[in-house]
Amino acid sequence: MKRLIFLGPPGAGKGTQAKLLADTTGIAHISTGEMLRSAITSGTTLGKKAQTYVDMGELVPDDLLLDLLLARLRESDAKNGWILDGFPRNASQAAFLDKLLIEINQACDYAINLEVPERVLMDRLLVRGRKDDNPETIRRRLEVYHEHTAPVLDFYLQEGNLKSVNGDRPLEEVNKSLQEIVNGDSRE
Ligand code: AMP
């Protein structure tokens, strides 16, 4: 059983790699971005409240997200481990998760930082074509990442479970490095 947190800037490949790893290992893939997009598409109350933030590349306020995550972590598939993709995105979410995991008697094995140079991120996001992948929103999402999410790396560094993976490589190679971490035979 593994519990992993995928960190890294927008465009680093978190979603793609988390999905691939989830498919090959059977670990549940939990993407807060996907959960929000699905709430927006279904037009739920949460979706309606979250939409402007997502469209503008801002973080959705914690109070909208925390219950959503809590409910998802309590679903049965998450009992056998999880890959958190896109959460935590700021210091208060990291603190919330830390407290929550203690409460539910779970622990994160590794926080994985997918590292990709900034110019590559921009190029990748521009060809992806999601609604929030226009140049202006991408710029804002990168700013938000540096301002709010990058400091979270320090939190996991202090905890001693941060692993950095070079995400600027072919998809299969990145996946191989992640598999090695999951299988416990990673070389530092
Ligand atoms: P993602 O699919 O992870 O790139 O997320 C897309 C968008 O969803 C982000 O730009 C935010 O607006 C929102 N979002 C996803 N996860 C979070 C989170 N943990 N906290 C706040 N907003 C989030």
Boltz pocket constraint, residues with backbone or C-beta under 6 A from the ligand:
constraints:
  - pocket:
      binder: B
      contacts: [[A, 10], [A, 32], [A, 33], [A, 34], [A, 36], [A, 53], [A, 54], [A, 55], [A, 57], [A, 58], [A, 59], [A, 60], [A, 61], [A, 65], [A, 85], [A, 86], [A, 87], [A, 88], [A, 89], [A, 93], [A, 132], [A, 141]]
      max_distance: 6.0
